[in-house]
Amino acid sequence: MDLLTYILIIIGLVFLFIRLLRIPIRVISKIILNSILGVCLLFTANFLSEIIDLRVEINSITILISILLGIPGILFLFIFKYFILK
């Protein structure tokens, strides 16, 4: 094979690699955005819930729940705190 064939194969493989990475990058960026929003909502809800003395401790477990579950996770944390731990 000559040099032109190798260059075309490399360009094709690079194009295929970029094409395959395009979809997961969208998924990863969506996960990162949801994670940031979940943590921000946890801190905001925790700040606002001081009025009724229903504060959820911020630790690695509560942050992980808010990242993975989002708004339902934050609601779960506050319901769990109110009914189970109080």
C-alpha positions in Angstrom: 0.0 0.0 0.0 1.2 3.4 -0.7 1.3 6.5 1.5 -2.0 8.0 0.2 -3.9 4.8 1.2 -2.5 4.9 4.7 -3.4 8.6 5.1 -6.9 7.9 3.9 -7.3 5.0 6.3 -6.0 7.2 9.2 -8.4 10.0 8.3 -11.3 7.5 8.1 -10.5 6.0 11.4 -10.2 9.5 13.0 -13.5 10.5 11.5 -15.1 7.3 12.8 -13.6 7.8 16.3 -14.9 11.3 16.5 -18.3 10.2 15.2 -18.5 7.5 17.9 -17.5 10.0 20.6 -20.1 12.5 19.6 -23.0 10.8 21.2 -21.4 10.0 24.6 -20.1 13.6 24.9 -23.7 14.8 24.8 -24.7 12.3 27.4 -21.7 13.2 29.6 -22.4 16.9 29.3 -26.1 16.3 30.3 -25.0 14.3 33.3 -22.6 17.1 34.4 -25.2 19.7 34.0 -27.7 17.7 36.0 -25.1 17.2 38.7 -24.4 20.9 39.0 -28.1 21.7 39.1 -28.7 19.0 41.7 -26.0 20.3 44.1 -27.1 23.9 43.6 -30.7 22.9 44.4 -29.6 21.0 47.5 -27.7 24.0 48.8 -30.6 26.4 48.0 -33.3 24.1 49.5 -31.1 23.6 52.6 -30.7 27.4 52.9 -34.4 28.0 52.5 -35.4 25.2 54.8 -33.7 26.8 57.8 -36.9 28.9 58.2 -38.8 25.8 59.3 -35.8 24.1 61.0 -35.6 21.2 58.6 -32.0 21.3 57.6 -30.4 18.4 55.8 -26.7 17.9 56.6 -24.5 18.3 53.6 -22.1 15.3 53.2 -21.0 12.9 50.5 -24.1 10.8 50.7 -26.6 13.7 50.4 -24.6 15.2 47.6 -24.4 11.9 45.8 -28.2 11.5 46.1 -28.9 15.0 44.8 -26.5 14.4 41.9 -27.9 11.1 40.9 -31.6 11.7 41.5 -32.0 15.5 41.1 -35.2 17.1 42.4 -36.8 13.8 43.5 -33.6 13.0 45.4 -33.7 16.3 47.2 -37.4 15.8 48.1 -36.5 12.3 49.3 -33.8 13.7 51.6 -36.2 16.3 53.1 -39.0 13.8 53.5 -36.6 11.3 55.1 -35.3 13.9 57.4 -38.8 15.0 58.5 -40.5 11.6 58.9 -37.6 9.3 59.9 -35.0 11.3 61.7 -37.2 13.8 63.6 
